[in-house]
Amino acid sequence: MHDKMNELKTEALAAMAQAPDETALRDQQVRFLGKKGLVTGLMKELPSLAPEARASFGKEVNELKQELEAAFEEAVRQRHHASLMKALETEGFDPTLPGLRQEQGAIHPLSKIQEEIEDVFVSMGFIVPDYPEAESEFFNFEAANIPATHPARDMQDTFWLEGPGSYLLRTHTTPGQVRAMREFKPPFKAIFPGKVYRYEAVDASHEHTFHQVEGLLIDRDVSVANLIHSMKTLLREIFKRDMTIRLRPGYFPFVEPGFELDIRCTVCEGAGCPVCKHSGWVELLPCGLVHPAVIRHGGLDPEVWKGWAFGLGLSRLVMMRYGINDIRQILGGDLRFAAQLSRI
Ligand code: FA5
């Protein structure tokens, strides 16, 4: 081996032996083997060598590099092991401590109920389109037959977006009705679940951000009887049994007639309890026959096409199913709460 090479090898091995720790070793490794290191620098001598000696010289430099590389890695491994052993001796080690456990995620109860409802409706031939949460004033209000001066706007105040146009965070999933009528050729049936927002005085049963599922069916002959049948089917699938329901008149500008659908209280079976405020009934979902003005906004002739629609509050349904007494826990982000429900 070339004299210079031998010298460098001895020098490198000595530096390795003297390096006090892993960091010092790594520094030495760079000093000898880095791009601008001493061993790499040997190659600069190539042009001064006789042409026939160059190939073997290059080969030897490479072999030296590989040899030292392996020696450095071994030295690093030994230092690492030694420092670990020292730490174990001085800091103590408790082999009975439990290891780190990988937490497993789970589907949020809201998503679970939403998926179940989607499955029920898809099996009945419904489509599930997705509509924007940042909605235009037109689709959220005007198209739903709620003009600017209508008092119903006060009931659904919301978060307005700055910038051009009149945009807001949708207050309900109802704007999807006119969007769907413009998108799909009738007859059709669709549900559109999603997040909605209201500028709301938040309490145990009111959130500013909550989830609804809107249902819409457009066909030639649609009656309240169709609506009741579909709602009963939905409730049977959700609650896994036949539910006793009643309809009360309810006012919503986008349906005529409009109803509040109540179910017989699942806790007291109608006898009266705190959950149903001693009435025996729990308000579940508003629904009705689609108002002709809304059908017209959808680009359809209300003399030919009729429809029913409902708007189910998903968050409240989750509360009923899991016995949650404060809606703010659902999206509160407390993992201890979410973990309990995801196991049910
Ligand atoms: C509506 O939003 C209508 N768009 C529903 C509708 C659709 C009626 C189609 C007729 C035909 P309402 O404001 O009542 O209606 O809200 C519907 C459901 O959303 C309520 O029954 C309730 O379950 C839920 N909800 C309303 N406000 C809140 C809130 N602040 N927090 C949580 N859930 C709410």
Residues whose N, C-alpha, C, O or C-beta is under 5 A from the ligand:
A	BS01	FA5	T171 H172 T174 E200 S205 H206 E207 F210 F252 V255 L284 L285 P286 C287 G288 A309 F310 G311 L312 G313 S315 R316
